[in-house]
């Protein structure tokens, strides 16, 4: 197995004294895991930041073996982690994707939507510029995994091009959050909802 493609870093777990197991999303090969030798070093650690865009190269002798992974940075989002709201948004959207998707199943629409959501967080001057994009990403993820919501049940913020107010945005997030909790983030994956709770709480305090 040899794969060299662009990917978005989703999750990092320390392994041993120096290494890290990394999960990243690719457009055509889906979620891919790999072991990064020296992943905890001062040189590589900044590259292994959730939401960073990288060129990843996975190598394994068999499909059942955890691949070794090397990474080259394309786009860093490290600066966004200095701001509480963008940091919470990136933490949630990458955590959700890593927890929800099966490995090695391609979801090109989700990859494009995740990339767009991250770029919205990066470029918008305030949370209102990306909060709805986040809810729409959650809605798409539900649909891609077979849990699409009926259009007539959706808040208008998710069905129209009209700029929504915060009440509409929070209603959209409440709806998608409830569906994620009931349909996807169950059992051990339910712990990932803590990241979402922190994000929604910060959004509510920001607009109070």
JOPE-V664251 format. One record per helix or strand of 3 or more residues. SS is the DSSP state (h for helix, s for strand). FROM is the first residue (numbers start at 1). TO is the last residue. If there is no record, write none. Layout:
# JOPE-V664251
SS|FROM|TO + SS|FROM|TO
This chain:
# JOPE-V664251
s|2|15 + s|19|26 + s|30|36 + s|53|59 + s|67|75 + h|78|82 + h|84|100 + h|108|123 + h|127|129 + h|131|144 + h|151|153 + h|156|158 + h|166|183 + h|187|207
